[in-house]
Amino acid sequence: MIILVMGVSGSGKTTIGKLLADSLDWEFSDADAFHSPENVDKMRRGIPLSEADRMPWLQDLQTAIKHWLQENKNVVLACSALKDSYRQFLVLDSDGFAIAKGERIKLVYLKGSYELIQMRLQERQNHYMSEKLLNSQFDTLEEPLNTISMDVAQPPQLIVQNIRTALGI
């Protein structure tokens, strides 16, 4: 199974993803590691990524998801996946067919207010994602429907417990 933990920068994807993966004894992967050096440099300078910038990143993530599923790996993937089209791309092949049958990919949306996320980004150290991009993140965000949604104002351990309860694992 793949659990895709999504949300804007600063919502806690990496923190929650790592805690969730550790609690399940699963592999953790961060989509940030799939970005090109050029994309990282743009984000560091506060420049939003274009669709052209994102496409190779999404393709690499889709390939990784297919690989994990083929190997029957259990992985928690932290990934912004802000638009519905990005989420669809990650789980559909080039012919538009689901890359996983049944319930093998679950989406968890970490939802928080602009003010809370902004405060977190201001306090964050050693991360390339500029606080200047928060507006573009919220502008781009298309909140997912029919998914597990978690309020990021809760303590991380409680969020992980609630995700596990919602997933029945």
C-alpha positions as CSV (number, residue, x, y, z in Angstrom):
1,M,0.0,0.0,0.0
2,I,1.1,3.6,-0.7
3,I,-0.2,6.3,1.7
4,L,0.3,9.7,0.0
5,V,0.4,12.4,2.7
6,M,-0.4,15.7,0.9
7,G,-0.8,19.4,1.7
8,V,0.9,22.8,1.3
9,S,4.5,23.4,2.3
10,G,4.6,23.7,6.1
11,S,1.5,21.5,6.7
12,G,3.7,18.8,8.3
13,K,3.9,16.2,5.4
14,T,7.4,15.1,6.3
15,T,6.9,15.1,10.1
16,I,3.6,13.2,9.9
17,G,4.8,11.0,7.1
18,K,7.9,9.9,9.0
19,L,6.0,9.3,12.2
20,L,3.3,7.4,10.4
21,A,5.9,5.2,8.5
22,D,7.8,4.6,11.8
23,S,4.6,3.6,13.6
24,L,3.8,1.1,10.8
25,D,7.4,0.0,10.3
26,W,7.0,1.1,6.6
27,E,9.4,2.8,4.2
28,F,9.2,6.6,4.1
29,S,9.9,8.7,1.0
30,D,9.8,12.5,0.5
31,A,8.8,13.8,-2.9
32,D,11.1,16.8,-2.3
33,A,14.0,14.4,-2.9
34,F,12.7,13.9,-6.5
35,H,13.0,17.6,-7.4
36,S,15.7,18.6,-9.8
37,P,18.4,21.0,-8.5
38,E,17.0,23.7,-10.8
39,N,13.5,23.3,-9.2
40,V,15.0,23.5,-5.7
41,D,16.9,26.6,-6.7
42,K,13.8,28.3,-8.0
43,M,11.8,27.5,-4.8
44,R,14.7,28.7,-2.7
45,R,14.6,32.0,-4.5
46,G,10.8,32.2,-4.0
47,I,9.9,31.5,-7.6
48,P,6.8,29.3,-8.1
49,L,7.4,26.2,-10.3
50,S,5.7,26.1,-13.7
51,E,3.8,23.2,-15.0
52,A,6.8,22.4,-17.2
53,D,9.0,22.4,-14.1
54,R,6.7,20.0,-12.4
55,M,6.2,17.4,-15.1
56,P,9.5,15.6,-14.9
57,W,9.1,15.5,-11.1
58,L,5.6,14.1,-11.4
59,Q,6.8,11.5,-13.9
60,D,9.6,10.4,-11.5
61,L,7.1,10.1,-8.7
62,Q,4.7,8.1,-10.8
63,T,7.5,5.7,-11.8
64,A,8.5,5.3,-8.1
65,I,4.9,4.6,-7.1
66,K,4.6,1.9,-9.8
67,H,7.8,0.4,-8.7
68,W,6.8,0.2,-5.1
69,L,3.5,-1.3,-6.0
70,Q,5.1,-3.9,-8.3
71,E,7.4,-4.9,-5.4
72,N,4.5,-5.0,-2.9
73,K,6.2,-2.4,-0.8
74,N,4.4,-0.4,1.9
75,V,5.4,3.2,1.6
76,V,4.4,6.5,3.1
77,L,5.0,9.3,0.5
78,A,5.1,12.9,1.6
79,C,4.1,14.9,-1.5
80,S,2.4,18.3,-2.0
81,A,0.1,17.0,-4.8
82,L,-1.7,20.3,-4.7
83,K,-3.9,19.9,-7.8
84,D,-6.3,17.2,-8.6
85,S,-4.6,16.7,-12.0
86,Y,-1.3,16.0,-10.2
87,R,-2.9,13.4,-7.9
88,Q,-4.6,11.8,-10.9
89,F,-1.3,11.7,-12.8
90,L,0.4,10.0,-9.9
91,V,-2.1,7.1,-9.8
92,L,-3.0,6.7,-13.5
93,D,-0.9,5.3,-16.3
94,S,-0.4,7.0,-19.7
95,D,-3.6,5.3,-21.0
96,G,-5.6,6.7,-18.0
97,F,-5.9,3.4,-16.2
98,A,-5.3,3.1,-12.5
99,I,-1.8,1.8,-11.7
100,A,-3.1,0.1,-8.7
101,K,-6.3,-2.0,-8.3
102,G,-8.4,-1.7,-5.2
103,E,-7.4,0.1,-2.1
104,R,-3.6,0.1,-2.6
105,I,-3.2,3.9,-2.7
106,K,-4.6,6.1,0.1
107,L,-4.6,9.9,0.2
108,V,-4.3,11.8,3.5
109,Y,-4.8,15.5,3.3
110,L,-3.1,17.7,6.0
111,K,-5.3,20.8,6.2
112,G,-4.4,23.9,8.1
113,S,-5.2,27.6,8.1
114,Y,-3.0,30.1,6.2
115,E,-2.0,31.8,9.5
116,L,-0.9,28.5,11.2
117,I,1.1,27.4,8.1
118,Q,2.7,30.8,7.7
119,M,3.8,30.8,11.4
120,R,5.3,27.3,10.9
121,L,7.2,28.4,7.8
122,Q,8.6,31.4,9.6
123,E,9.9,29.2,12.3
124,R,11.3,26.5,10.0
125,Q,15.1,26.2,9.6
126,N,17.2,24.7,6.9
127,H,14.5,24.1,4.2
128,Y,14.6,25.5,0.7
129,M,10.9,26.2,0.4
130,S,10.5,29.9,0.8
131,E,7.8,31.4,2.9
132,K,7.2,33.7,-0.1
133,L,5.6,30.8,-1.9
134,L,2.9,30.2,0.6
135,N,0.4,32.4,-1.3
136,S,1.0,30.5,-4.5
137,Q,0.7,27.2,-2.6
138,F,-2.7,28.1,-1.3
139,D,-3.7,29.6,-4.7
140,T,-2.8,26.3,-6.4
141,L,-4.3,24.0,-3.8
142,E,-7.4,22.1,-4.9
143,E,-8.7,20.4,-1.8
144,P,-9.3,16.7,-2.4
145,L,-12.7,15.2,-2.0
146,N,-13.5,11.8,-0.5
147,T,-10.2,11.5,1.3
148,I,-8.9,11.4,4.9
149,S,-8.5,15.0,6.0
150,M,-6.5,15.9,9.2
151,D,-6.4,19.2,11.0
152,V,-2.7,20.1,11.4
153,A,-3.4,22.1,14.5
154,Q,-3.5,18.8,16.4
155,P,-0.4,17.3,17.9
156,P,1.5,15.1,15.4
157,Q,1.1,11.9,17.4
158,L,-2.6,12.4,17.6
159,I,-2.7,13.0,13.8
160,V,-0.8,9.8,13.2
161,Q,-3.2,7.9,15.5
162,N,-6.2,9.3,13.8
163,I,-4.8,8.4,10.3
164,R,-4.2,4.9,11.4
165,T,-7.7,4.7,12.9
166,A,-9.2,6.1,9.7
167,L,-7.3,3.6,7.6
168,G,-8.0,0.7,9.9
169,I,-4.3,-0.1,10.3
